[in-house]
Amino acid sequence: MTVTTVAMISAGTAAAVPSLVTGFGLIATITLIALLIAKELAGAAAENSSVSEVTLPGALDRALNVGIIPLLMVFVSIVFVNIVKIL
């Protein structure tokens, strides 16, 4: 391989990385929105339940925090990076 070939390969890889990161950011944001909707629906179903025992909607409402909290941190970092880019 020559230096020119290596330079072209690295330039192509460097150009693909921002689009890949943007794609992951979009997927993370859509997943966060879906989990927040599911949590809201599970919380509403748990409140309307007349049973005082642990129910599936109540357990789902608490379990969704496992995915929501890290995705919320990712979302905040995406917003922060975009604000810094603008300034």
PDB file of N, CA, C and O in Angstrom, chain B, residues numbered from 101:
ATOM      1  N   MET B 101       0.834  -1.172   0.000  1.00  0.00           N
ATOM      2  CA  MET B 101       0.000   0.000   0.000  1.00  0.00           C
ATOM      3  C   MET B 101       0.885   1.243   0.000  1.00  0.00           C
ATOM      4  O   MET B 101       1.911   1.306   0.677  1.00  0.00           O
ATOM      5  N   THR B 102       0.474   2.172  -0.739  1.00  0.00           N
ATOM      6  CA  THR B 102       1.222   3.420  -0.786  1.00  0.00           C
ATOM      7  C   THR B 102       0.636   4.403   0.216  1.00  0.00           C
ATOM      8  O   THR B 102      -0.424   4.165   0.793  1.00  0.00           O
ATOM      9  N   VAL B 103       1.335   5.498   0.411  1.00  0.00           N
ATOM     10  CA  VAL B 103       0.881   6.512   1.346  1.00  0.00           C
ATOM     11  C   VAL B 103      -0.438   7.123   0.874  1.00  0.00           C
ATOM     12  O   VAL B 103      -1.303   7.446   1.688  1.00  0.00           O
ATOM     13  N   THR B 104      -0.590   7.281  -0.439  1.00  0.00           N
ATOM     14  CA  THR B 104      -1.814   7.862  -0.989  1.00  0.00           C
ATOM     15  C   THR B 104      -3.014   6.961  -0.716  1.00  0.00           C
ATOM     16  O   THR B 104      -4.088   7.451  -0.367  1.00  0.00           O
ATOM     17  N   THR B 105      -2.844   5.664  -0.868  1.00  0.00           N
ATOM     18  CA  THR B 105      -3.928   4.721  -0.616  1.00  0.00           C
ATOM     19  C   THR B 105      -4.334   4.757   0.852  1.00  0.00           C
ATOM     20  O   THR B 105      -5.523   4.772   1.173  1.00  0.00           O
ATOM     21  N   VAL B 106      -3.354   4.771   1.731  1.00  0.00           N
ATOM     22  CA  VAL B 106      -3.642   4.815   3.168  1.00  0.00           C
ATOM     23  C   VAL B 106      -4.344   6.121   3.517  1.00  0.00           C
ATOM     24  O   VAL B 106      -5.273   6.130   4.325  1.00  0.00           O
ATOM     25  N   ALA B 107      -3.909   7.218   2.916  1.00  0.00           N
ATOM     26  CA  ALA B 107      -4.536   8.510   3.189  1.00  0.00           C
ATOM     27  C   ALA B 107      -5.980   8.525   2.713  1.00  0.00           C
ATOM     28  O   ALA B 107      -6.845   9.073   3.396  1.00  0.00           O
ATOM     29  N   MET B 108      -6.256   7.936   1.559  1.00  0.00           N
ATOM     30  CA  MET B 108      -7.632   7.897   1.047  1.00  0.00           C
ATOM     31  C   MET B 108      -8.521   7.027   1.936  1.00  0.00           C
ATOM     32  O   MET B 108      -9.676   7.370   2.191  1.00  0.00           O
ATOM     33  N   ILE B 109      -7.986   5.911   2.401  1.00  0.00           N
ATOM     34  CA  ILE B 109      -8.773   5.021   3.267  1.00  0.00           C
ATOM     35  C   ILE B 109      -9.080   5.726   4.579  1.00  0.00           C
ATOM     36  O   ILE B 109     -10.213   5.674   5.058  1.00  0.00           O
ATOM     37  N   SER B 110      -8.063   6.400   5.181  1.00  0.00           N
ATOM     38  CA  SER B 110      -8.319   7.099   6.441  1.00  0.00           C
ATOM     39  C   SER B 110      -9.271   8.261   6.268  1.00  0.00           C
ATOM     40  O   SER B 110     -10.072   8.530   7.163  1.00  0.00           O
ATOM     41  N   ALA B 111      -9.209   8.961   5.145  1.00  0.00           N
ATOM     42  CA  ALA B 111     -10.127  10.074   4.906  1.00  0.00           C
ATOM     43  C   ALA B 111     -11.556   9.551   4.755  1.00  0.00           C
ATOM     44  O   ALA B 111     -12.498  10.168   5.252  1.00  0.00           O
ATOM     45  N   GLY B 112     -11.717   8.435   4.083  1.00  0.00           N
ATOM     46  CA  GLY B 112     -13.051   7.841   3.937  1.00  0.00           C
ATOM     47  C   GLY B 112     -13.603   7.378   5.259  1.00  0.00           C
ATOM     48  O   GLY B 112     -14.795   7.534   5.523  1.00  0.00           O
ATOM     49  N   THR B 113     -12.754   6.809   6.099  1.00  0.00           N
ATOM     50  CA  THR B 113     -13.190   6.367   7.424  1.00  0.00           C
ATOM     51  C   THR B 113     -13.542   7.559   8.295  1.00  0.00           C
ATOM     52  O   THR B 113     -14.536   7.527   9.019  1.00  0.00           O
ATOM     53  N   ALA B 114     -12.737   8.609   8.232  1.00  0.00           N
ATOM     54  CA  ALA B 114     -13.007   9.804   9.037  1.00  0.00           C
ATOM     55  C   ALA B 114     -14.303  10.476   8.601  1.00  0.00           C
ATOM     56  O   ALA B 114     -15.007  11.052   9.430  1.00  0.00           O
ATOM     57  N   ALA B 115     -14.624  10.410   7.322  1.00  0.00           N
ATOM     58  CA  ALA B 115     -15.866  11.011   6.838  1.00  0.00           C
ATOM     59  C   ALA B 115     -17.076  10.187   7.273  1.00  0.00           C
ATOM     60  O   ALA B 115     -18.163  10.734   7.460  1.00  0.00           O
ATOM     61  N   ALA B 116     -16.897   8.885   7.434  1.00  0.00           N
ATOM     62  CA  ALA B 116     -18.015   8.021   7.809  1.00  0.00           C
ATOM     63  C   ALA B 116     -18.318   8.087   9.303  1.00  0.00           C
ATOM     64  O   ALA B 116     -19.442   7.803   9.714  1.00  0.00           O
ATOM     65  N   VAL B 117     -17.339   8.456  10.116  1.00  0.00           N
ATOM     66  CA  VAL B 117     -17.528   8.454  11.570  1.00  0.00           C
ATOM     67  C   VAL B 117     -18.589   9.461  12.020  1.00  0.00           C
ATOM     68  O   VAL B 117     -19.444   9.083  12.822  1.00  0.00           O
ATOM     69  N   PRO B 118     -18.593  10.721  11.558  1.00  0.00           N
ATOM     70  CA  PRO B 118     -19.651  11.637  12.021  1.00  0.00           C
ATOM     71  C   PRO B 118     -21.056  11.178  11.652  1.00  0.00           C
ATOM     72  O   PRO B 118     -21.988  11.356  12.435  1.00  0.00           O
ATOM     73  N   SER B 119     -21.219  10.591  10.477  1.00  0.00           N
ATOM     74  CA  SER B 119     -22.550  10.121  10.101  1.00  0.00           C
ATOM     75  C   SER B 119     -22.960   8.930  10.957  1.00  0.00           C
ATOM     76  O   SER B 119     -24.140   8.760  11.263  1.00  0.00           O
ATOM     77  N   LEU B 120     -21.996   8.110  11.340  1.00  0.00           N
ATOM     78  CA  LEU B 120     -22.277   6.967  12.205  1.00  0.00           C
ATOM     79  C   LEU B 120     -22.680   7.452  13.597  1.00  0.00           C
ATOM     80  O   LEU B 120     -23.616   6.922  14.195  1.00  0.00           O
ATOM     81  N   VAL B 121     -21.977   8.453  14.107  1.00  0.00           N
ATOM     82  CA  VAL B 121     -22.296   9.011  15.420  1.00  0.00           C
ATOM     83  C   VAL B 121     -23.667   9.669  15.389  1.00  0.00           C
ATOM     84  O   VAL B 121     -24.440   9.531  16.336  1.00  0.00           O
ATOM     85  N   THR B 122     -23.975  10.378  14.319  1.00  0.00           N
ATOM     86  CA  THR B 122     -25.285  11.008  14.178  1.00  0.00           C
ATOM     87  C   THR B 122     -26.380   9.951  14.155  1.00  0.00           C
ATOM     88  O   THR B 122     -27.439  10.138  14.754  1.00  0.00           O
ATOM     89  N   GLY B 123     -26.131   8.851  13.473  1.00  0.00           N
ATOM     90  CA  GLY B 123     -27.108   7.757  13.433  1.00  0.00           C
ATOM     91  C   GLY B 123     -27.350   7.162  14.803  1.00  0.00           C
ATOM     92  O   GLY B 123     -28.493   6.877  15.161  1.00  0.00           O
ATOM     93  N   PHE B 124     -26.282   6.969  15.584  1.00  0.00           N
ATOM     94  CA  PHE B 124     -26.441   6.433  16.932  1.00  0.00           C
ATOM     95  C   PHE B 124     -27.181   7.417  17.829  1.00  0.00           C
ATOM     96  O   PHE B 124     -27.976   7.015  18.679  1.00  0.00           O
ATOM     97  N   GLY B 125     -26.918   8.706  17.637  1.00  0.00           N
ATOM     98  CA  GLY B 125     -27.617   9.718  18.417  1.00  0.00           C
ATOM     99  C   GLY B 125     -29.108   9.724  18.121  1.00  0.00           C
ATOM    100  O   GLY B 125     -29.930   9.872  19.024  1.00  0.00           O
ATOM    101  N   LEU B 126     -29.447   9.561  16.850  1.00  0.00           N
ATOM    102  CA  LEU B 126     -30.850   9.508  16.455  1.00  0.00           C
ATOM    103  C   LEU B 126     -31.533   8.272  17.027  1.00  0.00           C
ATOM    104  O   LEU B 126     -32.659   8.350  17.519  1.00  0.00           O
ATOM    105  N   ILE B 127     -30.857   7.143  16.961  1.00  0.00           N
ATOM    106  CA  ILE B 127     -31.418   5.901  17.514  1.00  0.00           C
ATOM    107  C   ILE B 127     -31.603   6.032  19.022  1.00  0.00           C
ATOM    108  O   ILE B 127     -32.625   5.600  19.556  1.00  0.00           O
ATOM    109  N   ALA B 128     -30.629   6.621  19.717  1.00  0.00           N
ATOM    110  CA  ALA B 128     -30.727   6.792  21.165  1.00  0.00           C
ATOM    111  C   ALA B 128     -31.890   7.717  21.519  1.00  0.00           C
ATOM    112  O   ALA B 128     -32.611   7.459  22.482  1.00  0.00           O
ATOM    113  N   THR B 129     -32.077   8.780  20.759  1.00  0.00           N
ATOM    114  CA  THR B 129     -33.155   9.721  21.036  1.00  0.00           C
ATOM    115  C   THR B 129     -34.523   9.079  20.811  1.00  0.00           C
ATOM    116  O   THR B 129     -35.432   9.249  21.624  1.00  0.00           O
ATOM    117  N   ILE B 130     -34.669   8.350  19.722  1.00  0.00           N
ATOM    118  CA  ILE B 130     -35.943   7.679  19.440  1.00  0.00           C
ATOM    119  C   ILE B 130     -36.237   6.611  20.496  1.00  0.00           C
ATOM    120  O   ILE B 130     -37.381   6.461  20.925  1.00  0.00           O
ATOM    121  N   THR B 131     -35.214   5.876  20.911  1.00  0.00           N
ATOM    122  CA  THR B 131     -35.393   4.865  21.952  1.00  0.00           C
ATOM    123  C   THR B 131     -35.792   5.510  23.271  1.00  0.00           C
ATOM    124  O   THR B 131     -36.650   4.992  23.986  1.00  0.00           O
ATOM    125  N   LEU B 132     -35.167   6.647  23.596  1.00  0.00           N
ATOM    126  CA  LEU B 132     -35.524   7.364  24.822  1.00  0.00           C
ATOM    127  C   LEU B 132     -36.987   7.802  24.791  1.00  0.00           C
ATOM    128  O   LEU B 132     -37.701   7.649  25.783  1.00  0.00           O
ATOM    129  N   ILE B 133     -37.428   8.336  23.679  1.00  0.00           N
ATOM    130  CA  ILE B 133     -38.823   8.769  23.559  1.00  0.00           C
ATOM    131  C   ILE B 133     -39.769   7.579  23.720  1.00  0.00           C
ATOM    132  O   ILE B 133     -40.779   7.681  24.416  1.00  0.00           O
ATOM    133  N   ALA B 134     -39.451   6.459  23.088  1.00  0.00           N
ATOM    134  CA  ALA B 134     -40.298   5.267  23.194  1.00  0.00           C
ATOM    135  C   ALA B 134     -40.352   4.751  24.634  1.00  0.00           C
ATOM    136  O   ALA B 134     -41.420   4.370  25.113  1.00  0.00           O
ATOM    137  N   LEU B 135     -39.217   4.736  25.322  1.00  0.00           N
ATOM    138  CA  LEU B 135     -39.201   4.267  26.711  1.00  0.00           C
ATOM    139  C   LEU B 135     -39.970   5.214  27.633  1.00  0.00           C
ATOM    140  O   LEU B 135     -40.657   4.768  28.552  1.00  0.00           O
ATOM    141  N   LEU B 136     -39.855   6.519  27.387  1.00  0.00           N
ATOM    142  CA  LEU B 136     -40.606   7.475  28.205  1.00  0.00           C
ATOM    143  C   LEU B 136     -42.114   7.327  28.003  1.00  0.00           C
ATOM    144  O   LEU B 136     -42.885   7.464  28.953  1.00  0.00           O
ATOM    145  N   ILE B 137     -42.532   7.048  26.764  1.00  0.00           N
ATOM    146  CA  ILE B 137     -43.960   6.816  26.497  1.00  0.00           C
ATOM    147  C   ILE B 137     -44.425   5.543  27.198  1.00  0.00           C
ATOM    148  O   ILE B 137     -45.491   5.520  27.813  1.00  0.00           O
ATOM    149  N   ALA B 138     -43.621   4.483  27.104  1.00  0.00           N
ATOM    150  CA  ALA B 138     -43.983   3.221  27.751  1.00  0.00           C
ATOM    151  C   ALA B 138     -44.046   3.388  29.266  1.00  0.00           C
ATOM    152  O   ALA B 138     -44.934   2.835  29.915  1.00  0.00           O
ATOM    153  N   LYS B 139     -43.107   4.152  29.835  1.00  0.00           N
ATOM    154  CA  LYS B 139     -43.115   4.391  31.286  1.00  0.00           C
ATOM    155  C   LYS B 139     -44.359   5.168  31.707  1.00  0.00           C
ATOM    156  O   LYS B 139     -44.966   4.863  32.734  1.00  0.00           O
ATOM    157  N   GLU B 140     -44.735   6.162  30.923  1.00  0.00           N
ATOM    158  CA  GLU B 140     -45.923   6.947  31.243  1.00  0.00           C
ATOM    159  C   GLU B 140     -47.175   6.076  31.192  1.00  0.00           C
ATOM    160  O   GLU B 140     -48.034   6.170  32.069  1.00  0.00           O
ATOM    161  N   LEU B 141     -47.280   5.231  30.172  1.00  0.00           N
ATOM    162  CA  LEU B 141     -48.442   4.344  30.060  1.00  0.00           C
ATOM    163  C   LEU B 141     -48.471   3.318  31.183  1.00  0.00           C
ATOM    164  O   LEU B 141     -49.535   3.022  31.727  1.00  0.00           O
ATOM    165  N   ALA B 142     -47.294   2.766  31.538  1.00  0.00           N
ATOM    166  CA  ALA B 142     -47.241   1.788  32.626  1.00  0.00           C
ATOM    167  C   ALA B 142     -47.575   2.446  33.960  1.00  0.00           C
ATOM    168  O   ALA B 142     -48.238   1.840  34.802  1.00  0.00           O
ATOM    169  N   GLY B 143     -47.122   3.681  34.159  1.00  0.00           N
ATOM    170  CA  GLY B 143     -47.441   4.394  35.399  1.00  0.00           C
ATOM    171  C   GLY B 143     -48.919   4.688  35.512  1.00  0.00           C
ATOM    172  O   GLY B 143     -49.493   4.579  36.596  1.00  0.00           O
ATOM    173  N   ALA B 144     -49.544   5.061  34.405  1.00  0.00           N
ATOM    174  CA  ALA B 144     -50.982   5.329  34.418  1.00  0.00           C
ATOM    175  C   ALA B 144     -51.769   4.047  34.687  1.00  0.00           C
ATOM    176  O   ALA B 144     -52.769   4.073  35.404  1.00  0.00           O
ATOM    177  N   ALA B 145     -51.329   2.941  34.122  1.00  0.00           N
ATOM    178  CA  ALA B 145     -52.015   1.667  34.354  1.00  0.00           C
ATOM    179  C   ALA B 145     -51.824   1.208  35.796  1.00  0.00           C
ATOM    180  O   ALA B 145     -52.726   0.610  36.382  1.00  0.00           O
ATOM    181  N   ALA B 146     -50.658   1.483  36.366  1.00  0.00           N
ATOM    182  CA  ALA B 146     -50.415   1.082  37.754  1.00  0.00           C
ATOM    183  C   ALA B 146     -51.262   1.911  38.719  1.00  0.00           C
ATOM    184  O   ALA B 146     -51.730   1.390  39.732  1.00  0.00           O
ATOM    185  N   GLU B 147     -51.465   3.205  38.414  1.00  0.00           N
ATOM    186  CA  GLU B 147     -52.287   4.053  39.276  1.00  0.00           C
ATOM    187  C   GLU B 147     -53.759   3.655  39.220  1.00  0.00           C
ATOM    188  O   GLU B 147     -54.466   3.755  40.223  1.00  0.00           O
ATOM    189  N   ASN B 148     -54.220   3.208  38.068  1.00  0.00           N
ATOM    190  CA  ASN B 148     -55.626   2.841  37.897  1.00  0.00           C
ATOM    191  C   ASN B 148     -55.944   1.456  38.434  1.00  0.00           C
ATOM    192  O   ASN B 148     -57.114   1.087  38.535  1.00  0.00           O
ATOM    193  N   SER B 149     -54.925   0.687  38.777  1.00  0.00           N
ATOM    194  CA  SER B 149     -55.138  -0.663  39.280  1.00  0.00           C
ATOM    195  C   SER B 149     -55.673  -0.608  40.706  1.00  0.00           C
ATOM    196  O   SER B 149     -55.150   0.121  41.549  1.00  0.00           O
ATOM    197  N   SER B 150     -56.708  -1.378  40.964  1.00  0.00           N
ATOM    198  CA  SER B 150     -57.308  -1.395  42.309  1.00  0.00           C
ATOM    199  C   SER B 150     -56.613  -2.417  43.210  1.00  0.00           C
ATOM    200  O   SER B 150     -56.877  -2.464  44.411  1.00  0.00           O
ATOM    201  N   VAL B 151     -55.737  -3.225  42.642  1.00  0.00           N
ATOM    202  CA  VAL B 151     -55.029  -4.249  43.412  1.00  0.00           C
ATOM    203  C   VAL B 151     -53.856  -3.595  44.120  1.00  0.00           C
ATOM    204  O   VAL B 151     -53.101  -2.845  43.501  1.00  0.00           O
ATOM    205  N   SER B 152     -53.690  -3.871  45.420  1.00  0.00           N
ATOM    206  CA  SER B 152     -52.606  -3.258  46.182  1.00  0.00           C
ATOM    207  C   SER B 152     -51.299  -4.050  46.067  1.00  0.00           C
ATOM    208  O   SER B 152     -50.263  -3.610  46.566  1.00  0.00           O
ATOM    209  N   GLU B 153     -51.345  -5.205  45.416  1.00  0.00           N
ATOM    210  CA  GLU B 153     -50.149  -6.023  45.259  1.00  0.00           C
ATOM    211  C   GLU B 153     -49.262  -5.459  44.155  1.00  0.00           C
ATOM    212  O   GLU B 153     -49.637  -4.525  43.446  1.00  0.00           O
ATOM    213  N   VAL B 154     -48.087  -6.046  44.030  1.00  0.00           N
ATOM    214  CA  VAL B 154     -47.179  -5.651  42.949  1.00  0.00           C
ATOM    215  C   VAL B 154     -47.769  -6.167  41.638  1.00  0.00           C
ATOM    216  O   VAL B 154     -48.045  -7.358  41.500  1.00  0.00           O
ATOM    217  N   THR B 155     -47.957  -5.276  40.693  1.00  0.00           N
ATOM    218  CA  THR B 155     -48.542  -5.653  39.415  1.00  0.00           C
ATOM    219  C   THR B 155     -47.509  -5.493  38.316  1.00  0.00           C
ATOM    220  O   THR B 155     -46.461  -4.879  38.515  1.00  0.00           O
ATOM    221  N   LEU B 156     -47.812  -6.047  37.168  1.00  0.00           N
ATOM    222  CA  LEU B 156     -46.903  -5.947  36.027  1.00  0.00           C
ATOM    223  C   LEU B 156     -46.697  -4.502  35.587  1.00  0.00           C
ATOM    224  O   LEU B 156     -45.555  -4.116  35.336  1.00  0.00           O
ATOM    225  N   PRO B 157     -47.748  -3.681  35.481  1.00  0.00           N
ATOM    226  CA  PRO B 157     -47.498  -2.283  35.094  1.00  0.00           C
ATOM    227  C   PRO B 157     -46.630  -1.524  36.104  1.00  0.00           C
ATOM    228  O   PRO B 157     -45.795  -0.709  35.713  1.00  0.00           O
ATOM    229  N   GLY B 158     -46.822  -1.783  37.372  1.00  0.00           N
ATOM    230  CA  GLY B 158     -46.009  -1.125  38.392  1.00  0.00           C
ATOM    231  C   GLY B 158     -44.551  -1.547  38.313  1.00  0.00           C
ATOM    232  O   GLY B 158     -43.645  -0.722  38.431  1.00  0.00           O
ATOM    233  N   ALA B 159     -44.336  -2.841  38.111  1.00  0.00           N
ATOM    234  CA  ALA B 159     -42.968  -3.342  37.982  1.00  0.00           C
ATOM    235  C   ALA B 159     -42.320  -2.821  36.698  1.00  0.00           C
ATOM    236  O   ALA B 159     -41.134  -2.491  36.685  1.00  0.00           O
ATOM    237  N   LEU B 160     -43.094  -2.751  35.634  1.00  0.00           N
ATOM    238  CA  LEU B 160     -42.571  -2.231  34.364  1.00  0.00           C
ATOM    239  C   LEU B 160     -42.233  -0.756  34.492  1.00  0.00           C
ATOM    240  O   LEU B 160     -41.237  -0.292  33.937  1.00  0.00           O
ATOM    241  N   ASP B 161     -43.059  -0.020  35.222  1.00  0.00           N
ATOM    242  CA  ASP B 161     -42.807   1.407  35.442  1.00  0.00           C
ATOM    243  C   ASP B 161     -41.457   1.618  36.118  1.00  0.00           C
ATOM    244  O   ASP B 161     -40.714   2.524  35.742  1.00  0.00           O
ATOM    245  N   ARG B 162     -41.134   0.797  37.108  1.00  0.00           N
ATOM    246  CA  ARG B 162     -39.853   0.925  37.805  1.00  0.00           C
ATOM    247  C   ARG B 162     -38.697   0.364  36.981  1.00  0.00           C
ATOM    248  O   ARG B 162     -37.593   0.907  37.022  1.00  0.00           O
ATOM    249  N   ALA B 163     -38.931  -0.700  36.244  1.00  0.00           N
ATOM    250  CA  ALA B 163     -37.853  -1.340  35.481  1.00  0.00           C
ATOM    251  C   ALA B 163     -37.410  -0.506  34.280  1.00  0.00           C
ATOM    252  O   ALA B 163     -36.262  -0.611  33.849  1.00  0.00           O
ATOM    253  N   LEU B 164     -38.290   0.308  33.743  1.00  0.00           N
ATOM    254  CA  LEU B 164     -37.917   1.123  32.584  1.00  0.00           C
ATOM    255  C   LEU B 164     -36.878   2.184  32.926  1.00  0.00           C
ATOM    256  O   LEU B 164     -36.222   2.717  32.031  1.00  0.00           O
ATOM    257  N   ASN B 165     -36.722   2.496  34.207  1.00  0.00           N
ATOM    258  CA  ASN B 165     -35.693   3.457  34.604  1.00  0.00           C
ATOM    259  C   ASN B 165     -34.288   2.954  34.266  1.00  0.00           C
ATOM    260  O   ASN B 165     -33.375   3.756  34.072  1.00  0.00           O
ATOM    261  N   VAL B 166     -34.113   1.649  34.195  1.00  0.00           N
ATOM    262  CA  VAL B 166     -32.809   1.080  33.871  1.00  0.00           C
ATOM    263  C   VAL B 166     -32.355   1.522  32.485  1.00  0.00           C
ATOM    264  O   VAL B 166     -31.165   1.756  32.275  1.00  0.00           O
ATOM    265  N   GLY B 167     -33.264   1.638  31.553  1.00  0.00           N
ATOM    266  CA  GLY B 167     -32.904   2.095  30.214  1.00  0.00           C
ATOM    267  C   GLY B 167     -33.019   3.597  30.042  1.00  0.00           C
ATOM    268  O   GLY B 167     -32.285   4.192  29.253  1.00  0.00           O
ATOM    269  N   ILE B 168     -33.933   4.215  30.775  1.00  0.00           N
ATOM    270  CA  ILE B 168     -34.187   5.646  30.595  1.00  0.00           C
ATOM    271  C   ILE B 168     -33.038   6.496  31.115  1.00  0.00           C
ATOM    272  O   ILE B 168     -32.636   7.454  30.455  1.00  0.00           O
ATOM    273  N   ILE B 169     -32.509   6.168  32.270  1.00  0.00           N
ATOM    274  CA  ILE B 169     -31.479   7.014  32.883  1.00  0.00           C
ATOM    275  C   ILE B 169     -30.215   7.102  32.025  1.00  0.00           C
ATOM    276  O   ILE B 169     -29.740   8.215  31.801  1.00  0.00           O
ATOM    277  N   PRO B 170     -29.640   5.997  31.530  1.00  0.00           N
ATOM    278  CA  PRO B 170     -28.457   6.141  30.668  1.00  0.00           C
ATOM    279  C   PRO B 170     -28.766   6.856  29.351  1.00  0.00           C
ATOM    280  O   PRO B 170     -27.956   7.650  28.873  1.00  0.00           O
ATOM    281  N   LEU B 171     -29.921   6.582  28.768  1.00  0.00           N
ATOM    282  CA  LEU B 171     -30.278   7.256  27.519  1.00  0.00           C
ATOM    283  C   LEU B 171     -30.520   8.741  27.737  1.00  0.00           C
ATOM    284  O   LEU B 171     -30.259   9.550  26.846  1.00  0.00           O
ATOM    285  N   LEU B 172     -31.011   9.104  28.902  1.00  0.00           N
ATOM    286  CA  LEU B 172     -31.187  10.513  29.224  1.00  0.00           C
ATOM    287  C   LEU B 172     -29.835  11.212  29.331  1.00  0.00           C
ATOM    288  O   LEU B 172     -29.685  12.357  28.905  1.00  0.00           O
ATOM    289  N   MET B 173     -28.854  10.517  29.902  1.00  0.00           N
ATOM    290  CA  MET B 173     -27.501  11.086  29.970  1.00  0.00           C
ATOM    291  C   MET B 173     -26.905  11.250  28.570  1.00  0.00           C
ATOM    292  O   MET B 173     -26.236  12.246  28.294  1.00  0.00           O
ATOM    293  N   VAL B 174     -27.144  10.287  27.696  1.00  0.00           N
ATOM    294  CA  VAL B 174     -26.669  10.386  26.310  1.00  0.00           C
ATOM    295  C   VAL B 174     -27.342  11.567  25.616  1.00  0.00           C
ATOM    296  O   VAL B 174     -26.680  12.329  24.911  1.00  0.00           O
ATOM    297  N   PHE B 175     -28.639  11.722  25.807  1.00  0.00           N
ATOM    298  CA  PHE B 175     -29.373  12.819  25.185  1.00  0.00           C
ATOM    299  C   PHE B 175     -28.847  14.173  25.654  1.00  0.00           C
ATOM    300  O   PHE B 175     -28.662  15.085  24.849  1.00  0.00           O
ATOM    301  N   VAL B 176     -28.608  14.298  26.955  1.00  0.00           N
ATOM    302  CA  VAL B 176     -28.085  15.555  27.487  1.00  0.00           C
ATOM    303  C   VAL B 176     -26.704  15.839  26.909  1.00  0.00           C
ATOM    304  O   VAL B 176     -26.396  16.988  26.591  1.00  0.00           O
ATOM    305  N   SER B 177     -25.870  14.815  26.769  1.00  0.00           N
ATOM    306  CA  SER B 177     -24.538  15.039  26.195  1.00  0.00           C
ATOM    307  C   SER B 177     -24.625  15.423  24.723  1.00  0.00           C
ATOM    308  O   SER B 177     -23.829  16.240  24.260  1.00  0.00           O
ATOM    309  N   ILE B 178     -25.568  14.859  23.976  1.00  0.00           N
ATOM    310  CA  ILE B 178     -25.757  15.222  22.571  1.00  0.00           C
ATOM    311  C   ILE B 178     -26.166  16.683  22.468  1.00  0.00           C
ATOM    312  O   ILE B 178     -25.636  17.423  21.640  1.00  0.00           O
ATOM    313  N   VAL B 179     -27.106  17.100  23.306  1.00  0.00           N
ATOM    314  CA  VAL B 179     -27.549  18.495  23.297  1.00  0.00           C
ATOM    315  C   VAL B 179     -26.395  19.420  23.676  1.00  0.00           C
ATOM    316  O   VAL B 179     -26.214  20.472  23.063  1.00  0.00           O
ATOM    317  N   PHE B 180     -25.617  19.031  24.681  1.00  0.00           N
ATOM    318  CA  PHE B 180     -24.482  19.848  25.112  1.00  0.00           C
ATOM    319  C   PHE B 180     -23.447  20.011  23.993  1.00  0.00           C
ATOM    320  O   PHE B 180     -22.963  21.115  23.745  1.00  0.00           O
ATOM    321  N   VAL B 181     -23.117  18.914  23.327  1.00  0.00           N
ATOM    322  CA  VAL B 181     -22.134  18.969  22.245  1.00  0.00           C
ATOM    323  C   VAL B 181     -22.656  19.839  21.102  1.00  0.00           C
ATOM    324  O   VAL B 181     -21.884  20.611  20.533  1.00  0.00           O
ATOM    325  N   ASN B 182     -23.915  19.743  20.755  1.00  0.00           N
ATOM    326  CA  ASN B 182     -24.472  20.562  19.678  1.00  0.00           C
ATOM    327  C   ASN B 182     -24.489  22.042  20.049  1.00  0.00           C
ATOM    328  O   ASN B 182     -24.257  22.899  19.196  1.00  0.00           O
ATOM    329  N   ILE B 183     -24.761  22.344  21.310  1.00  0.00           N
ATOM    330  CA  ILE B 183     -24.725  23.750  21.747  1.00  0.00           C
ATOM    331  C   ILE B 183     -23.315  24.292  21.669  1.00  0.00           C
ATOM    332  O   ILE B 183     -23.107  25.424  21.232  1.00  0.00           O
ATOM    333  N   VAL B 184     -22.329  23.486  22.092  1.00  0.00           N
ATOM    334  CA  VAL B 184     -20.929  23.911  22.033  1.00  0.00           C
ATOM    335  C   VAL B 184     -20.485  24.115  20.586  1.00  0.00           C
ATOM    336  O   VAL B 184     -19.717  25.033  20.302  1.00  0.00           O
ATOM    337  N   LYS B 185     -20.954  23.278  19.678  1.00  0.00           N
ATOM    338  CA  LYS B 185     -20.617  23.443  18.259  1.00  0.00           C
ATOM    339  C   LYS B 185     -21.134  24.761  17.714  1.00  0.00           C
ATOM    340  O   LYS B 185     -20.460  25.419  16.921  1.00  0.00           O
ATOM    341  N   ILE B 186     -22.328  25.148  18.137  1.00  0.00           N
ATOM    342  CA  ILE B 186     -22.934  26.389  17.649  1.00  0.00           C
ATOM    343  C   ILE B 186     -22.178  27.592  18.190  1.00  0.00           C
ATOM    344  O   ILE B 186     -21.948  28.559  17.463  1.00  0.00           O
ATOM    345  N   LEU B 187     -21.796  27.541  19.443  1.00  0.00           N
ATOM    346  CA  LEU B 187     -21.081  28.675  20.041  1.00  0.00           C
ATOM    347  C   LEU B 187     -19.658  28.630  19.590  1.00  0.00           C
ATOM    348  O   LEU B 187     -18.862  29.489  19.969  1.00  0.00           O
TER     349      LEU B 187
END
